[in-house]
Amino acid sequence: MITVFNGKSFGLSGERSSGFVQIDRLLVNHITSFTPSGFVVFMALVMHVDNDGYCWPSIKRLVECTGLSETTVKTALHYLTGMKINEKRLLEINARTSPNGRTTSNGYKLFPDSVEHKPDVKVTSVKQERKDTAKEDDPAFILYKQFKVARWNLQTLELLTITDKEWKDARLIIWQMHKAGVTSDDVYVRTKELLGKWKPEMVTVRSLWKHWDTYASPSYANTTTSINVEDWFNDNNG
């Protein structure tokens, strides 16, 4: 009834899509089975789902997407887990745990009774796997290194000292840059441009990204990149 696939398209606006969701028209026959909030939350989950039918947006993320209160979102999720269409469950919630066994958040499996799902597969967290990855192996880390080099006017990357906590604090914004196709050279040039206009203490990763397409460098042309739909949404799950 709902399928997800990777791809990209370009329109007159120049904006690109990270992927597509197809909704069968047969769903219209079941819309009245949803509560209004349940349908909105369900569609938000659909927009986060990967090609295997799994997703793990946080409650905070669902609140932001839907405009509903946290209580309403939780109530809707509970409702969706008990809902069936043609005797097939709509949603299954699996608690995700960290390597030490602590429950971290929920993962969601859409249409868990589908033959496409392996019965023994739970919603595993790609994000959890990333937590155990050294920052040096993160493909976005080089962007932050270049920001530091430009911000502090260093001559080489080897002079950098970046703690795990510092990287954790900056990683969300840096990954937004990475997913948008920004390169380390772009970061270096843009940081230097801001340093020429602002006081050094005003130039942070957050301010750099916030003003990326404004007066920081109005001539910048958007880069293109090929991104899987699951990669596009992963950073919004925690």
N, C-alpha and C positions, 0 to 999 in steps of 0.2 A: 504493500500500500504506500510505503514511503521508502525511497531509495536514495542513496548518497553516492556521488562519484566525483573523482578529481577532475580538474580542468580549469581553464581560465578563458576569459573573454574580454574584449576591449570595446568600449562604446565611444560615443561622441565626447563624453566627458574625459576620456582617457583613463578612467578608473578601471581596475582589473578585479576579477573575482577569484577567490581562492578555491572555489568549488561550488557544486550545485546540489540542490535537494529537489527531487521529483516527488510530487504528491499525486497519487492516483485520484481521479475524480470520484471514485467509489467512496472516498472518505466523507463526501458530503452526506452520504446516507447515515453516517454515524455521529455527525457533529452534535446532534441533540443528546447524545449519550454523555457528553462532557459537561461538566460545570464550566461556566465562563472562565474562572481562574484556572481550572484544570486544563482547558484547551490552550490557554496562553502559555502556561508552564510547559506543557507537552511540546508545543511548537518551539519554545526556547531550547528544550533538550534536543529536538530534531536538528536545530541549527548548529549544535555543538557535536553531533554524533560523527564518529569516524566511519570508514567504509565497512567496518565489521559490526556496526550497530552498537558501539560502546561510546560513552562520554563520561566526563567527570567534572562538570562545572560546580563550583562551590555555591552554597546558598546565597552568599553575597553577590556572586555573579548573576544568579538567576533573579535576584531582587533588582539588580541594575538593568537587566535585559527586559524585564516584564513591567517594572514600575509598581509591582505589588509589594505588600509588606512581607517581612520575613515569616510571620505567622501564617499568612495566606499561602505563601509558597510552600511551606512545610505541610500545610493541610492539603494542598493540591497534590503534592507528591504522594502523600499517604493515600489519597483518593485514586490516583493513577495506578498505584500498585495493585489495587483491588479491582480495577476495571478490565473487562474483557470485550473483545470484538470477535464475533464468530467463534466464541469459546476459546479464544487465544488471548493470553495475557498481553497487556500493553507495555508494562514496565516492570523491571526487577531491579531492586536496589541491593548492592553489595557493599558492605563496609570495607574500606581499604585500610591496610595497616602498614606501618613503617617496618623496617627490618627488625626492630626490637620488639615487635608485636603490638605496639600502641596503635589504637584506632586513630586515623588521621582525618578521613573524610569519606564521603560516599561516592561510589561509582554507579553508573546507570547502564542497564542493558535494555535497549528497545526491542520490543517483540521477542521476548526471551524464549517463546515456544516455536520460533521459526526454525525450519530445518537447516537454515544456514549457520545456526549457532551450534558449536560443539557443546554437548551437555555438561562437560566437566570444566568449561571455561568460565572463570569469574572475571569481573572487570578489573583488570590489572592496571596499575598506574604507571604510565610512561613517565610521568612527572616524578614519581618516587625513584625510578631508575636514574633520572637525571640528578637527583639529590646526592647520589653516591658517585657521580662523575666528577673527576677533578676539574676545577675551573679551567685549567690549561687545555683540557680536551673539549671544552664547550666552543662551538663554532662562532658564537657571538663574543667570546672573550677578547678577541683581537681588537674589536671596536672599542672596548673600554680601555684597553692598553693604549691605543692611539689617542684616546681622549686625554688620558693622564699625561702622555708625552707632550701633547700640544699645550695642555693646561699649565703644566709646570715647567715647560720649556726645556725638556730633557733632550739629550742628544741621541739616546739609544733606548730601546725597549728593555735592555738588560739592566738598566738602573732602577727599574720599577720594583716596588714592593707592594703587593696588593693582598690584603688579608681576606680570608674566607667571608668574614662578616661584611667587609666593604663590598665584595663582589655580590653577596646575597642582597644587599641593599640596593645595588645598582642594576641587578640583572634583569628585572622586569622591563625597565625602560630600554636597556640595551637590546633585549630580544625584540622589542617592538621595532627598533631600528633595523635589526637584522632581518626580520620578516618582511620589512618594507623594501628590502633590496639595497639598503645603505651599506657602503663599503668602509673599510678602515680609513682609506684615503679621504672619503667624503667627511668622515668625522674629524679628521685632522684639519682639513681646510675650513670647515664650518666653525670649529672651536677657535681657530686663529682669527677668523673674521669677527667672532663675538668679543674676543679679547681686545680687538682693535676698537671696539665700540663701547664696551662695558668695563666696569671695574672687575678685576680678576675674581674677587669673591662672589660676584654675581653669576659667573660662568660655571654652572653645574651640569651634570648629565640631564637633569630634569628641565632646566631652562633651555639647554641646547635643543632638546627634542620638541619642547613646547613651541619654540620660535623657528623651527626648522624651515617652514614654508612661508615665513613672513619676512620681515626686514633683515633677518639674519643673512639671507642671500636670496633675493627675489628672482634671480636668474636661474636658480637650480632647476634642472629637469629631472622628473621622476625616473628612477631606474626601473627596470623590469626584472622580475625574478620568477622562478618556477617553484611554487610552494604547495605541498600536499595539504588537503583540507584538515587532516588531523594535526599537522604541525601548526597551522594557522590558529587553531583554537586551544592548543595545549596550555599556553601560558595564562589562559583565563580560567583555569580549572582550580587553581589553588586559592 
